[in-house]
Amino acid sequence: MNQHLINQRISQANILYFRSQVFNQTEWMGVKAAKCPMDMWVYQELMVRLKTDLLIETGTWLGGSALFFAHIFDLMGQGRVITVDIEKQPDLPQHERIEYLHGSSLDDGIIQHMQAACDQARSVLVILDSDHRKAHKLAELKRYAPMVSPGSYLIAEDSCFDYYPAWPEFGAGPARAVREFMQSNTEFEIDRQQERHMLTFAPIGFLRKK
Ligand SMILES: C[S@@+](CC[C@H](N)C(=O)[O-])C[C@H]1O[C@@H](n2cnc3c(N)ncnc32)[C@H](O)[C@@H]1O
């Protein structure tokens, strides 16, 4: 099969997977996590390989992804998660490695808190999974980029919306934000190797800091 046909099949598979909305029935330890399980697998690979000791997440939702990261840190014997959401959820899973923040991911106070935590960490991984509209994602990419440690990743989740596009009605989203961010940024490179399992909600979204 030629590469063009392979890419076409991968796009079709991702569109089918996303539009099934099965991510609404995806759980970690009984808590909903709106993730593609292939991405979860890659995240734990990166956390272990990079010896991540701080994972910053924007967009907590019900806390399933934060709990997953905390459990991986338990297995690693180090690390903590700081996660922020503009909405307050009543029954977030409690875990000593998770710190929940309430507010917008772009609030100055939130950013300062995250930055202070980064100053104490050796290896910082950032996952942007909040408001997926292009303007917000682009602003997050710019504000969170300095927090990522060299060799680690800034991940723009849900670029599948406007990349394949799995959700064309959404309009300008994370994929367009990543493209614009990369036009003027020389610190990061798009690492498509992290899409090797083929199903991903973050096509062109794994940005590796050089
Ligand atoms: C896709 S969900 C997050 C899913 C979660 N990370 C998971 O994997 O289960 C997006 C979340 O972003 C939150 N959100 C929207 N705008 C935000 C903002 N400006 N700052 C922080 N969180 C925001 C929403 O309230 C929602 O809970």
The ligand as an ORCA input file, in Angstrom:
! r2SCAN-3c Opt
* xyz 0 1
  C     -11.919     17.578     27.107
  S     -12.326     18.006     28.756
  C     -10.911     17.458     29.647
  C     -10.838     15.976     29.664
  C      -9.890     15.386     30.695
  N      -8.544     15.881     30.572
  C      -9.898     13.895     30.508
  O      -9.001     13.398     29.796
  O     -10.796     13.236     31.018
  C     -12.132     19.745     28.688
  C     -12.269     20.464     30.027
  O     -11.718     21.769     29.866
  C     -12.412     22.643     30.702
  N     -12.171     24.016     30.260
  C     -12.785     24.744     29.285
  N     -12.264     25.965     29.191
  C     -11.277     26.039     30.095
  C     -10.354     27.041     30.481
  N     -10.354     28.249     29.907
  N      -9.464     26.760     31.460
  C      -9.452     25.558     32.066
  N     -10.316     24.560     31.763
  C     -11.211     24.804     30.798
  C     -13.849     22.173     30.624
  O     -14.571     22.624     31.759
  C     -13.686     20.656     30.542
  O     -13.819     20.065     31.821
*
